[in-house]
Amino acid sequence: MNRVQIQQAAEYFCSKWNIQTYKNSSCITCSYSKPIYQSSMKGEGKTESSQFRKLISCPFIIRYGKVEFKRNSKQHNGVYSVYVTSIIAKHTCLMSNSTYRVAKKTSHSSKLNLTEVSTAVNYLKINPHLEARQLRNILKDCIPASFHIDSTFLNNFRRRVAIHHAKHPDSRNLTHDVATHLTKRCNLKTYEIEELEDPIIRNNFRTMYK
Ligand SMILES: [Zn+2]
């Protein structure tokens, strides 16, 4: 099982039980679990949601480790195999409609999640024709909640990502600036489309869709 599969399966299952999951590279917890790492971010620990989390301290956790993960490997693209190391399946949060609504509202940060945007970008490299529904599922976690993901946005995102891959066929990691550019709402500008006139870029582009 890879990291994205386990995260999506857990998220889907938990959502049916009014539980919003919270995930990072080593575990999935309930959004009412105590924050694992003390963030150095300003204001963290003072917000209403993090006080809730400390108060409720829901013990639910699925921990996992990476299988044969090589840091410099070019294979993983953010999608690496994991194995589950421990599970605590108990919840002390209320699992009610209203707590779920609150969790959903507060769990989305107002910033882009770079790791998840990278995952979406890498997915599109492996499969440029990834179904819109799946793409939306990946993107909805990394984009601010206020942002509406419609088909125009998905199309623009696909086109920008395709040009990005054609321009940087070996790039693995996104910078924040690139991620911000790729998730722009507006239609592609003329200069962005004109970049495809460069013969090398155009050639890379053709190879991708072969
Ligand atoms: Zn819980």
Boltz pocket constraint, residues with backbone or C-beta under 6 A from the ligand:
constraints:
  - pocket:
      binder: B
      contacts: [[A, 19], [A, 30], [A, 31], [A, 32], [A, 33], [A, 58], [A, 59], [A, 60], [A, 90], [A, 91], [A, 92], [A, 93]]
      max_distance: 6.0
